[in-house]
Amino acid sequence: MAKVSVIVPVYNTEKYLCKCLNSLLGQTLSDIEIILVDDASTDKSLDILLAYQEKNPQKIKVIKNSQNAGPAKARNIGLDLASGEYIGFVDSDDFITPNMYSDLLNACESSNSQLSRTNRKVIYRNLDLSFLGNRFSYELPKVINPSIDKYYLVTDPPCVTNKLFSRDLIADSRFPEKIKWEDYPFAVPLMLKANQVASIETKNYFYNIHLSSTSCTDARKLNPHLLDIFTCSDIVGTACLTQDINPNAFYQINYIQMQNCITRLKEIVNANIPLQEKRELLTLVSNLIKVKYGSWQDHRYYQEQKQSNLVHNLRLKAVEALLLPPEEFTYSEENLKLKIKEKLNNNS
């Protein structure tokens, strides 16, 4: 049994894979296992994984999927095989500092926390673009009570890669498969469920933006899976919005549901579709957010987010400027979804 298991889903990242694997093998924490799940790559990724496994058989496990099933399935396979007391996740085109997992483990053990987190650096080549991910100007305390802290849940990205989870915290939780943005509904319930969270200010995780990434190649396209974000938000609501939830956490979870859907609004603004179609789709999605989670433009955290970060302010103002004028509407949730699907199909 290893102290820490790190799960890495891999799909066609041969250009970045060695840097990722070298950063994992270079960890100052020695008691670590690295579980590499190849998701039916069509490039040389699997060959690279097997070569690293041959040189490091004590630390590396390689699993090959027979067909591409997505990162959620790959991570779930890794979870079923992991032996560690603590579990972390790294994406195969990113990399980490040598002391990331020793720092995260020490933070958990010294504070008796079920979860620890570190900051991320968003990079494109040699440029630090971390400011793009800063939603609130709030410095997290070193040890956080998730149910009481007024900003933790909306400040920390709802992702798994900058965190270390205790096995007891994860228990039988798994990533929802066959939907997009699957780490969000996995991470947020655990972020709230943890007895407490140890926070490290250092930027130990390097989130690598490159022109061949899905986020870049799809930047001007309408995402056909756009409605998946509502499925994810519903999963978060079912898991978190229970009768005994602290009011501070309730308010944050409600905004997290909105916030992740609002991000899709910002993506629609960039989509290469006719202006009138764009405005109609934005308005439909905006109305669906309101029907399901409340009036997002009136939410206090939405106003604070606009004030905290100039980039977010400009992007959110662009969304607001393109929305059609408010009007009385009687569409049900299902009718709104059908209309959104129709728009997506017409502009695919």
N, C-alpha and C positions, 0 to 999 in steps of 0.2 A: 504493500500500500504506500502510495506517495503522499507527501504532505499537500502538494498542489498538483492538480491536473489542469492542463491548458488545452482547450479544444479549438481546432482550426479547420473550418470548412474551406475547401479549395476547389476553385473552378476556373481554369484557363488564366492563371496568373503567373505564368512562367517568368515574365520579366521582373517580377517583384518578389518572387517566392524565396530566393536565396537570402535576400536581406531580411525578410521576415524570420526565416528559420535560424539564421545566424544570431539574430537578436534574442530568440528564445533559448538557443543553446548557450548563449553568453550570459545567462542569468546568474547573478551571485548566489541565488538560492539553488542549492544542489539537489534537494529532495523534490524533484519535479518530474512529471511525466508529460509528454507532448503527444496529443492524439490528433493525427492528421487524417481528415476524411475527404478523399478525392471524390467529387460529385460528377463522375464520368467526364472528366476533362478531355478535350479534343486536341490540346497542344501537348507540350512536353512536361506538364506539371507532375503527372504521376511518376515519370522517370526521375525527376528531381527528388520527389518524396522518397522513393525507394532507395536512391543513392544515399540520402541522408540517414535513412533508417539503417542501411547496411553499416555505416560508419558509427552509428550511435544506437545500437540495438537495445541498450538498457533504458534509454530515455524515450525513444520514439516508437510509436505504434502507427502503422498506416492501414487504413481501411479504404476499400474501393467500392463505390456504388456502381452497380451494373448499368444504371440509367440515371440521367440527371433528374434530381428530385428537389433541388433548391436548398438554400442554407439552413432552413428550419429542420428539415429531415437530417441533414448532415450533423447539425449540432445535437439533435436528439440521439442519433447513433453514438456520438461522442459521450453524451451524458450516461447512456446505458453501459458504456465501457469504462468510464472514469472510476479510478480507485481512490482519488485524493480526498482528504478531509475538507479541502477547499477547492473551488472550481472557478477557472477564469476562461475567457474567450478572446481570441485574437483573429482579426480578418487577415487573409493571406496576402493582401497587397499593402498592409500596414506594418509597422515595426514598433518596438518598445525599448525603453532604456534598460541597461543591465540590471538595475536594482528595483525594477518595478514590482516584481512579485515578492521579493524579500521585504520591501517597504509595505506593500499591501498586507502581507501576512503578519508582519510585526504590529501593524496598526490594529488588525483584528484581535490578535492575541493579547496585546498590552491593554486594550480597552474592553476586552470581552465582548466584542461586537460580532454580529453574524454577517456583516457586510462591510467592505471598505471600498473606497472609490478614490480615483486620482484625476487630475485634470488632463485634458487632451490638447495637443497642438495640431491644428489643421494646417497642412503644408501643401503647397504646389511648387515643385522643384525646390528652390531655396527660399521661397517666400512664406512668411508666417501669416496665415490668414485666419488665425484663431478668433479674431474679433467678429468674424462672420457667425460664429456659433454662440456668442455671448448674448443671452436673452435678457438677463437681469444684472444690474450692477450690485451684486450681493456676494459678500465673502462668507463662505460656509464655515461654521465653527469646526473645531477638530473632532469633536464627538457630537453626533446629531441624534436627537430623538425624532424619528420621522413623523410621528403623529402630532407633535407639538410645534416643531419648527415651522415658521410661517412661509418659508421660501425654498426649502430644500427640494421638495418634489418638483417644483416648476423650474428650478435652477439647474439641477443636474440633468444632462441629456438622458432620455429614456432608452439608453442603449446598454449593451452588456460588456462592451469591450474595455471600458475604463474601470471595471469593477472586479472584485473578488468576492464570491459567494461561499458561505459555509454549506457543506453538504446537507446539514440539518435544515437550513433555510430553504434550499431548493426542494428537498424531499422528492415528491413525485411530480413536481411542476415540469412541464415540457413546452417547447415552442409550438404554437399553432402552425400546422403545415398547410401548404397550398394557398397561402395568402402572402401578400407583400407587407413589408414593415413588421415582420414577425417578432423582432426583438423587443419592440415597444410593449405589447401585451404580456410578454414574459417578464420583462424587467420591472415595470412599474408596480405590480402587486408585491413583488419581493422587496422593492425599495420601501414600501409602506409596512410590510409585514415584519421586517427586521427589528430585533429588539433595540438596536441602535446601529448607527453607521459611523465608521471612522473615516475622516476625510483628510486627504493629503493634497496640499496646495501645488506641489511640483507637477509639471507637465511631463508625465511619463509615457503617455501613449501618443504615437504619431499617426494621425489620420491622414492618409495619403490621397490627395486629389490628383488624378491623372486623366488625360484627355480620352483614354479608352475606357474609363470606368462607366458603369451604367448611369450614374448620376450626371455625367457630362454628355454622353452620347444621347441620352433621352431628354436633355434639358429643354429642347424645343418641340418635343413630341407630347401629345396628350397621353397620359398613362391609362391604358385600358383597364387597369386594376384600381382605378381611383377610389371606387367604393369600398375597397378592402380596408381603407383607413377607418371607416365607420364600423366595420366588423371588429377591428382591433380595439377601437375606443369602447365598443359595447362589452368586449371581453374584460377590459380594464374596469368598467363600471360594475359589472357583475361580481368581479373578484374583490373590489375595493369599497364600493359604496354600500356598506352594511349598516345595520341599525346602530352598532356601537362605535362607528367611526368618529374620531374627534372632529369638531367643526373646522379646525384649522386644516386638517387633512382633507375633509370633504370639499372645501372650497378650492383647494389645489387640484384634487383629482378631477373635479368638474372642469377646471380650466385646462388641465392636461388633455382631456378629451377634446375640448375645443381647439386647443393650440395645435395639435397634430393634424386636425382637419383644416385649420387655417393655413398650415404649411402647404397643403394641396392647392389652396386658393392662389398662393403666391406662385406656384408652378403653372397654374392655368394662365396667369398673366403673361408668362414667358412663352406660352405655346404658340406655334406657328399655325394659327387658324384665323379665319375671317373675324374682324373686330366684333360684329354683331353676334356671331356665334359665341365668341369669347365672353361677351357681356352676359348673354343669356345663360351660359353654363356657369359662370361665376355666381350669378344670382340664384340659380337653382341650388348649387352646392351650399351657398350661404344660408339659404332658407332651410335646407336640410339640417345644417348645424343648429339653427335656431329651434327647429321643431324637436330635435333629439336632445340637445344639451343646454339650450337657453340662448339669450341674446348676447352673442360673443362681443359685439362692439361696445356694449355697456359694461362688460366685466372689468373689475378693478385691475386685475393682472394684465389685461389687454392694454389698458391705458398706461400702466407702469412699464410694460415691455416696450411700447412705442417711445417712451421717454428715456429708457435706459440705453438704447443702442440706435445710433443714427442710421445704420444700414437697415435694421429691421423697421425703423420708422418710415424710411423711404419706400420699402417694399410693401408695407401695410397700407400706406397712403395710396400706392398704385392700385392695390386691390379695391380700396374704398372708392377711388375715382372711377373705376370701370363698372361698379355695380349699377344695375338699373335702379331708377327711383323706387323707393318703397311703395308698395301698394297692398291692398287687402288680398290675401290669398287663402284659399281653403284646401290646398293640396294636402293630402295625407303623406305620411312618411313613404309609403309604398308608391304612391303616385309620383313623388319627387324622384325616387330612385329610378322608376321607369323612364321618366323624362331625361334624367342624367345619362342613363344607359343609351337612350336614343341619340343624344348629342355625341356621346363617345363613339358610337358606331358610325354616325354620319361624318365624323371628322377623323376617323382612323386612317 
